[in-house]
Amino acid sequence: MDLIRGLHNLRPEHRGCAVTVGAFDGIHLGHQAVLSHLSSCAKERGLLSTVIVFEPLPREYFRPLEAPPRITNFRERLALLAGTGIDRVLVLKFNAELRGMSAEDFVERVFAQGLGARYIALGDDFRFGNSREGDYDYVQTLAEKYGYEVQPTNTQEVGGSRVSSTRIRAALASGEFEEAEQLLGRPFTMTGRVEHGRKLGRELGAPTANIRIGRIRSPLSGVFTVRVDGAGLADAPGVANVGTRPTVDESLQATLEVHLLDRQCDLYGQRLEVRFLQKLREEKKYESLDALKEGIARDIDNARRRLA
């Protein structure tokens, strides 16, 4: 998959494509249907498929601390897009210039002049432009002017309700991982690189791998049973805490800390994938480090029983 960062990096060979645009947070079953539709229509027409995404996501640009937490970070989103067989991803930096574009400006500058789009597929709920007037019907009105074909994509449902990132976030927040897996089409995971922390876990009898989650906010919080892959690990059992560590430093940004059960290894600098299985409890603030140590020991025992 070819990654293009910004309109200024578009080249003549990128023109004449089939294109779609959206947040694509989670690459869930609804997104997968859009991407499958795009790929098949591109092949039918002898075109390459291009997906346009924004970084940061628009709602993060406007209200970073109040925006919905990401299901997938930027790196995860790109990896999942690559796995769908899409040919190219165009990443547009969401900034004041892009914010100020009207829907017609976007169609002209991005779809027409930038990509020379010949086919456009749009999800039924996507809106763009500074007044959010850009949708399927609007893009259709400009099709003859700019020389492209446009088609909508159908809503995907699971359990009689529409698949959406909002629905997945609700499932993750409540620890309903089976429902999240049904909507995503795969288990929910977080990936990231292990960083040096305060080494407090060792003092508390439970050394942890501290993983940067690549999100302003996390879609879930609490203590969980997990399985870990990467850095020579395969389906390794563990217990994880996702949160702001209220007993230790109560930071604003959530962290992921994973304790591997019954094994120790040097994971610093390694990338891990953490698959969430069950929620054990909510994150809580303990009165002292001794109380925290006892709580961690109970969590480890509980995780062992759940994973047995």
C-alpha positions as a Markdown table, in Angstrom:
| # | Residue | x | y | z |
|---|---|---|---|---|
| 1 | Met | 0.0 | 0.0 | 0.0 |
| 2 | Asp | 1.3 | 3.4 | -1.0 |
| 3 | Leu | 1.1 | 6.1 | 1.7 |
| 4 | Ile | 0.8 | 9.7 | 0.5 |
| 5 | Arg | 1.2 | 12.5 | 3.2 |
| 6 | Gly | -0.5 | 15.7 | 2.0 |
| 7 | Leu | -1.8 | 17.1 | -1.3 |
| 8 | His | 1.7 | 18.5 | -2.0 |
| 9 | Asn | 3.0 | 14.9 | -2.4 |
| 10 | Leu | 0.5 | 13.9 | -5.1 |
| 11 | Arg | 2.1 | 13.1 | -8.4 |
| 12 | Pro | 0.7 | 12.6 | -11.9 |
| 13 | Glu | 0.7 | 8.8 | -11.4 |
| 14 | His | -1.8 | 9.2 | -8.5 |
| 15 | Arg | -4.5 | 10.7 | -10.8 |
| 16 | Gly | -7.3 | 8.8 | -12.3 |
| 17 | Cys | -8.4 | 6.6 | -9.3 |
| 18 | Ala | -11.4 | 5.3 | -7.4 |
| 19 | Val | -11.6 | 7.1 | -4.0 |
| 20 | Thr | -13.4 | 7.2 | -0.7 |
| 21 | Val | -13.0 | 9.5 | 2.3 |
| 22 | Gly | -13.7 | 9.2 | 6.0 |
| 23 | Ala | -12.4 | 8.9 | 9.6 |
| 24 | Phe | -12.3 | 5.1 | 9.4 |
| 25 | Asp | -11.7 | 4.8 | 13.1 |
| 26 | Gly | -11.6 | 1.1 | 13.9 |
| 27 | Ile | -11.9 | -0.2 | 10.4 |
| 28 | His | -15.1 | -2.0 | 11.5 |
| 29 | Leu | -17.5 | -4.1 | 9.4 |
| 30 | Gly | -19.2 | -1.0 | 8.1 |
| 31 | His | -15.8 | 0.4 | 7.0 |
| 32 | Gln | -14.8 | -2.9 | 5.5 |
| 33 | Ala | -17.9 | -3.0 | 3.4 |
| 34 | Val | -17.1 | 0.5 | 2.0 |
| 35 | Leu | -13.5 | -0.5 | 1.3 |
| 36 | Ser | -14.6 | -3.8 | -0.3 |
| 37 | His | -17.0 | -1.9 | -2.5 |
| 38 | Leu | -14.3 | 0.6 | -3.5 |
| 39 | Ser | -11.8 | -2.1 | -4.3 |
| 40 | Ser | -14.2 | -4.1 | -6.5 |
| 41 | Cys | -15.5 | -1.1 | -8.4 |
| 42 | Ala | -11.9 | 0.1 | -8.9 |
| 43 | Lys | -10.9 | -3.2 | -10.4 |
| 44 | Glu | -14.0 | -3.3 | -12.7 |
| 45 | Arg | -12.9 | 0.1 | -14.1 |
| 46 | Gly | -9.2 | -0.5 | -14.3 |
| 47 | Leu | -8.4 | 2.0 | -11.6 |
| 48 | Leu | -6.4 | 2.0 | -8.4 |
| 49 | Ser | -8.2 | 2.5 | -5.1 |
| 50 | Thr | -7.4 | 5.5 | -2.8 |
| 51 | Val | -8.6 | 6.1 | 0.7 |
| 52 | Ile | -8.5 | 9.7 | 2.2 |
| 53 | Val | -8.1 | 10.0 | 5.9 |
| 54 | Phe | -7.5 | 12.9 | 8.2 |
| 55 | Glu | -4.9 | 13.4 | 11.0 |
| 56 | Pro | -5.8 | 14.5 | 13.5 |
| 57 | Leu | -9.4 | 13.5 | 13.3 |
| 58 | Pro | -11.6 | 16.6 | 12.9 |
| 59 | Arg | -13.2 | 16.3 | 16.3 |
| 60 | Glu | -9.7 | 16.0 | 17.9 |
| 61 | Tyr | -8.7 | 19.2 | 16.2 |
| 62 | Phe | -11.7 | 21.1 | 17.6 |
| 63 | Arg | -11.8 | 19.7 | 21.1 |
| 64 | Pro | -8.9 | 17.3 | 21.7 |
| 65 | Leu | -9.8 | 16.4 | 25.3 |
| 66 | Glu | -13.5 | 16.0 | 24.6 |
| 67 | Ala | -13.3 | 14.2 | 21.3 |
| 68 | Pro | -14.4 | 10.5 | 21.3 |
| 69 | Pro | -11.5 | 8.2 | 22.1 |
| 70 | Arg | -10.0 | 6.5 | 19.2 |
| 71 | Ile | -10.6 | 2.8 | 18.7 |
| 72 | Thr | -7.4 | 2.5 | 16.6 |
| 73 | Asn | -4.4 | 4.8 | 16.7 |
| 74 | Phe | -2.9 | 6.2 | 13.5 |
| 75 | Arg | -0.4 | 3.3 | 13.0 |
| 76 | Glu | -3.1 | 0.7 | 13.7 |
| 77 | Arg | -5.5 | 2.3 | 11.3 |
| 78 | Leu | -2.9 | 2.3 | 8.5 |
| 79 | Ala | -2.0 | -1.4 | 9.1 |
| 80 | Leu | -5.7 | -2.4 | 9.0 |
| 81 | Leu | -6.2 | -0.4 | 5.8 |
| 82 | Ala | -3.2 | -2.1 | 4.2 |
| 83 | Gly | -4.8 | -5.5 | 5.2 |
| 84 | Thr | -7.9 | -4.7 | 3.1 |
| 85 | Gly | -6.0 | -4.6 | -0.1 |
| 86 | Ile | -6.4 | -0.8 | -0.7 |
| 87 | Asp | -3.8 | 0.5 | -3.1 |
| 88 | Arg | -3.2 | 4.0 | -1.6 |
| 89 | Val | -3.9 | 6.1 | 1.4 |
| 90 | Leu | -3.8 | 9.9 | 1.2 |
| 91 | Val | -3.4 | 11.4 | 4.7 |
| 92 | Leu | -4.5 | 15.0 | 4.9 |
| 93 | Lys | -3.5 | 17.1 | 7.9 |
| 94 | Phe | -6.6 | 18.6 | 9.4 |
| 95 | Asn | -5.6 | 22.2 | 10.1 |
| 96 | Ala | -7.1 | 25.7 | 9.7 |
| 97 | Glu | -6.8 | 25.5 | 5.9 |
| 98 | Leu | -8.6 | 22.3 | 5.6 |
| 99 | Arg | -11.2 | 23.3 | 8.2 |
| 100 | Gly | -12.0 | 26.4 | 6.1 |
| 101 | Met | -12.6 | 24.5 | 2.8 |
| 102 | Ser | -16.1 | 24.5 | 1.5 |
| 103 | Ala | -17.5 | 21.2 | 0.3 |
| 104 | Glu | -17.1 | 22.4 | -3.4 |
| 105 | Asp | -13.5 | 23.5 | -2.6 |
| 106 | Phe | -12.8 | 20.0 | -1.3 |
| 107 | Val | -14.3 | 18.3 | -4.3 |
| 108 | Glu | -12.4 | 20.6 | -6.7 |
| 109 | Arg | -9.0 | 20.6 | -5.0 |
| 110 | Val | -8.9 | 17.1 | -3.6 |
| 111 | Phe | -11.1 | 14.9 | -5.7 |
| 112 | Ala | -10.8 | 16.6 | -9.0 |
| 113 | Gln | -7.4 | 18.5 | -9.2 |
| 114 | Gly | -5.5 | 16.4 | -6.7 |
| 115 | Leu | -6.6 | 12.9 | -7.5 |
| 116 | Gly | -8.4 | 13.2 | -10.8 |
| 117 | Ala | -11.1 | 10.9 | -9.3 |
| 118 | Arg | -13.1 | 8.9 | -11.8 |
| 119 | Tyr | -15.2 | 7.0 | -9.2 |
| 120 | Ile | -16.2 | 8.1 | -5.7 |
| 121 | Ala | -17.8 | 5.9 | -3.0 |
| 122 | Leu | -19.2 | 7.6 | 0.0 |
| 123 | Gly | -20.6 | 6.2 | 3.3 |
| 124 | Asp | -24.2 | 7.2 | 4.0 |
| 125 | Asp | -23.3 | 9.1 | 7.1 |
| 126 | Phe | -20.2 | 11.0 | 6.0 |
| 127 | Arg | -20.2 | 14.8 | 5.8 |
| 128 | Phe | -17.5 | 17.2 | 4.8 |
| 129 | Gly | -16.9 | 20.9 | 4.2 |
| 130 | Asn | -16.9 | 23.9 | 6.6 |
| 131 | Ser | -20.7 | 23.9 | 6.7 |
| 132 | Arg | -20.9 | 20.1 | 6.5 |
| 133 | Glu | -23.0 | 20.3 | 3.4 |
| 134 | Gly | -20.8 | 17.7 | 1.6 |
| 135 | Asp | -22.6 | 14.4 | 1.4 |
| 136 | Tyr | -23.5 | 11.9 | -1.3 |
| 137 | Asp | -26.3 | 14.0 | -2.8 |
| 138 | Tyr | -24.0 | 17.1 | -2.9 |
| 139 | Val | -21.1 | 15.2 | -4.5 |
| 140 | Gln | -23.6 | 13.8 | -7.1 |
| 141 | Thr | -24.6 | 17.3 | -8.1 |
| 142 | Leu | -21.0 | 18.0 | -9.1 |
| 143 | Ala | -20.4 | 14.7 | -10.9 |
| 144 | Glu | -20.9 | 16.0 | -14.4 |
| 145 | Lys | -18.9 | 19.2 | -13.8 |
| 146 | Tyr | -15.8 | 17.3 | -12.6 |
| 147 | Gly | -16.2 | 14.1 | -14.6 |
| 148 | Tyr | -16.6 | 11.4 | -12.0 |
| 149 | Glu | -19.1 | 8.7 | -11.1 |
| 150 | Val | -20.4 | 8.6 | -7.5 |
| 151 | Gln | -22.2 | 5.8 | -5.6 |
| 152 | Pro | -23.3 | 5.4 | -2.0 |
| 153 | Thr | -22.5 | 2.4 | 0.1 |
| 154 | Asn | -25.1 | 0.6 | 2.2 |
| 155 | Thr | -25.3 | 0.6 | 6.0 |
| 156 | Gln | -24.1 | -2.6 | 7.7 |
| 157 | Glu | -26.1 | -4.0 | 10.6 |
| 158 | Val | -25.3 | -6.5 | 13.3 |
| 159 | Gly | -28.0 | -7.7 | 15.7 |
| 160 | Gly | -30.6 | -5.4 | 14.0 |
| 161 | Ser | -28.6 | -2.2 | 14.6 |
| 162 | Arg | -26.2 | -0.2 | 12.5 |
| 163 | Val | -22.5 | -0.9 | 12.9 |
| 164 | Ser | -20.7 | 2.3 | 14.0 |
| 165 | Ser | -17.6 | 3.5 | 15.9 |
| 166 | Thr | -19.9 | 5.0 | 18.5 |
| 167 | Arg | -21.5 | 1.6 | 19.2 |
| 168 | Ile | -18.1 | -0.1 | 19.4 |
| 169 | Arg | -16.8 | 2.5 | 21.9 |
| 170 | Ala | -19.9 | 1.9 | 24.1 |
| 171 | Ala | -19.1 | -1.9 | 24.0 |
| 172 | Leu | -15.5 | -1.3 | 24.9 |
| 173 | Ala | -16.3 | 1.1 | 27.7 |
| 174 | Ser | -18.6 | -1.5 | 29.3 |
| 175 | Gly | -16.1 | -4.4 | 28.8 |
| 176 | Glu | -18.4 | -6.2 | 26.2 |
| 177 | Phe | -15.5 | -7.6 | 24.2 |
| 178 | Glu | -17.6 | -10.2 | 22.4 |
| 179 | Glu | -19.9 | -7.5 | 21.0 |
| 180 | Ala | -17.0 | -5.3 | 20.0 |
| 181 | Glu | -15.5 | -8.3 | 18.2 |
| 182 | Gln | -18.7 | -8.9 | 16.3 |
| 183 | Leu | -18.8 | -5.3 | 15.2 |
| 184 | Leu | -15.1 | -5.1 | 14.4 |
| 185 | Gly | -14.8 | -8.4 | 12.7 |
| 186 | Arg | -11.8 | -9.2 | 14.8 |
| 187 | Pro | -10.8 | -9.1 | 18.5 |
| 188 | Phe | -10.1 | -5.7 | 20.0 |
| 189 | Thr | -6.4 | -5.0 | 20.4 |
| 190 | Met | -4.0 | -2.2 | 21.3 |
| 191 | Thr | -0.5 | -2.1 | 19.9 |
| 192 | Gly | 2.5 | 0.0 | 20.9 |
| 193 | Arg | 6.1 | 0.1 | 21.9 |
| 194 | Val | 7.3 | -0.7 | 25.4 |
| 195 | Glu | 8.8 | 2.3 | 27.1 |
| 196 | His | 10.8 | 2.8 | 30.3 |
| 197 | Gly | 8.6 | 3.8 | 33.2 |
| 198 | Arg | 9.1 | 4.5 | 36.9 |
| 199 | Lys | 9.8 | 0.8 | 37.6 |
| 200 | Leu | 7.2 | 0.9 | 40.4 |
| 201 | Gly | 5.7 | -2.4 | 39.3 |
| 202 | Arg | 8.9 | -4.2 | 40.3 |
| 203 | Glu | 8.7 | -2.7 | 43.8 |
| 204 | Leu | 5.0 | -3.8 | 44.0 |
| 205 | Gly | 5.8 | -7.4 | 43.0 |
| 206 | Ala | 4.4 | -7.1 | 39.5 |
| 207 | Pro | 6.8 | -5.8 | 36.9 |
| 208 | Thr | 4.9 | -4.3 | 34.0 |
| 209 | Ala | 5.4 | -3.4 | 30.3 |
| 210 | Asn | 4.5 | 0.2 | 29.9 |
| 211 | Ile | 3.0 | 0.7 | 26.4 |
| 212 | Arg | 2.4 | 4.0 | 24.6 |
| 213 | Ile | -1.1 | 3.7 | 23.2 |
| 214 | Gly | -0.9 | 6.5 | 20.6 |
| 215 | Arg | -4.2 | 8.1 | 21.6 |
| 216 | Ile | -5.2 | 11.2 | 23.4 |
| 217 | Arg | -7.8 | 9.2 | 25.3 |
| 218 | Ser | -8.4 | 5.5 | 25.7 |
| 219 | Pro | -11.7 | 3.9 | 24.6 |
| 220 | Leu | -11.6 | 1.7 | 27.8 |
| 221 | Ser | -10.3 | 1.8 | 31.3 |
| 222 | Gly | -9.9 | -0.6 | 34.2 |
| 223 | Val | -8.2 | -3.9 | 34.8 |
| 224 | Phe | -8.4 | -6.7 | 32.2 |
| 225 | Thr | -7.3 | -10.2 | 31.4 |
| 226 | Val | -5.3 | -10.1 | 28.1 |
| 227 | Arg | -3.2 | -12.1 | 25.7 |
| 228 | Val | 0.0 | -10.6 | 24.3 |
| 229 | Asp | 1.8 | -11.2 | 21.0 |
| 230 | Gly | 5.1 | -9.8 | 19.7 |
| 231 | Ala | 8.7 | -9.7 | 20.7 |
| 232 | Gly | 8.8 | -13.5 | 20.8 |
| 233 | Leu | 5.6 | -13.8 | 22.7 |
| 234 | Ala | 2.6 | -15.7 | 21.3 |
| 235 | Asp | -0.7 | -15.6 | 23.1 |
| 236 | Ala | 1.0 | -15.0 | 26.4 |
| 237 | Pro | -1.4 | -14.6 | 29.3 |
| 238 | Gly | -1.4 | -11.4 | 31.3 |
| 239 | Val | -3.3 | -8.8 | 33.3 |
| 240 | Ala | -3.5 | -5.2 | 32.1 |
| 241 | Asn | -4.4 | -1.8 | 33.6 |
| 242 | Val | -5.6 | 1.0 | 31.3 |
| 243 | Gly | -6.0 | 4.3 | 33.0 |
| 244 | Thr | -4.5 | 7.4 | 34.5 |
| 245 | Arg | -2.9 | 5.6 | 37.5 |
| 246 | Pro | -4.7 | 7.6 | 40.2 |
| 247 | Thr | -2.8 | 6.1 | 43.2 |
| 248 | Val | 0.6 | 7.0 | 41.7 |
| 249 | Asp | 0.4 | 10.2 | 39.6 |
| 250 | Glu | -3.1 | 10.7 | 38.2 |
| 251 | Ser | -1.9 | 11.8 | 34.7 |
| 252 | Leu | -4.2 | 13.2 | 32.1 |
| 253 | Gln | -3.2 | 10.8 | 29.4 |
| 254 | Ala | -4.1 | 7.1 | 29.7 |
| 255 | Thr | -1.4 | 4.5 | 29.8 |
| 256 | Leu | -1.4 | 0.7 | 29.2 |
| 257 | Glu | 0.5 | -1.4 | 31.7 |
| 258 | Val | 0.7 | -5.2 | 31.1 |
| 259 | His | 2.0 | -7.7 | 33.6 |
| 260 | Leu | 2.8 | -11.1 | 32.0 |
| 261 | Leu | 1.8 | -14.0 | 34.2 |
| 262 | Asp | 4.6 | -16.3 | 35.3 |
| 263 | Arg | 7.3 | -15.0 | 33.0 |
| 264 | Gln | 9.8 | -12.2 | 32.9 |
| 265 | Cys | 11.6 | -10.9 | 29.8 |
| 266 | Asp | 13.2 | -7.7 | 28.6 |
| 267 | Leu | 10.7 | -6.0 | 26.3 |
| 268 | Tyr | 12.0 | -2.4 | 26.3 |
| 269 | Gly | 11.8 | -0.9 | 22.8 |
| 270 | Gln | 9.7 | -3.9 | 21.5 |
| 271 | Arg | 6.3 | -3.6 | 19.9 |
| 272 | Leu | 3.5 | -5.6 | 21.5 |
| 273 | Glu | -0.1 | -6.4 | 20.5 |
| 274 | Val | -2.4 | -6.7 | 23.5 |
| 275 | Arg | -5.7 | -8.5 | 23.0 |
| 276 | Phe | -8.4 | -7.8 | 25.6 |
| 277 | Leu | -10.5 | -10.7 | 26.9 |
| 278 | Gln | -12.4 | -9.8 | 30.1 |
| 279 | Lys | -12.8 | -6.8 | 32.4 |
| 280 | Leu | -11.9 | -7.6 | 36.0 |
| 281 | Arg | -12.8 | -4.3 | 37.6 |
| 282 | Glu | -12.8 | -0.5 | 37.2 |
| 283 | Glu | -9.7 | 1.5 | 38.0 |
| 284 | Lys | -9.6 | 2.7 | 41.5 |
| 285 | Lys | -7.5 | 4.9 | 43.8 |
| 286 | Tyr | -5.9 | 3.2 | 46.7 |
| 287 | Glu | -5.1 | 4.9 | 50.0 |
| 288 | Ser | -1.4 | 3.8 | 50.0 |
| 289 | Leu | 1.1 | 1.9 | 47.9 |
| 290 | Asp | 0.8 | -1.1 | 50.3 |
| 291 | Ala | -2.9 | -1.2 | 49.6 |
| 292 | Leu | -2.2 | -0.9 | 45.9 |
| 293 | Lys | 0.3 | -3.8 | 46.2 |
| 294 | Glu | -2.4 | -6.0 | 47.8 |
| 295 | Gly | -4.9 | -5.0 | 45.1 |
| 296 | Ile | -2.5 | -5.9 | 42.3 |
| 297 | Ala | -1.9 | -9.3 | 43.9 |
| 298 | Arg | -5.7 | -9.9 | 44.0 |
| 299 | Asp | -5.9 | -8.9 | 40.3 |
| 300 | Ile | -3.2 | -11.3 | 39.3 |
| 301 | Asp | -4.9 | -14.2 | 41.2 |
| 302 | Asn | -8.2 | -13.3 | 39.6 |
| 303 | Ala | -6.7 | -13.1 | 36.2 |
| 304 | Arg | -5.0 | -16.6 | 36.6 |
| 305 | Arg | -8.4 | -18.1 | 37.5 |
| 306 | Arg | -10.1 | -16.5 | 34.6 |
| 307 | Leu | -7.4 | -17.5 | 32.1 |
| 308 | Ala | -7.0 | -21.1 | 33.4 |
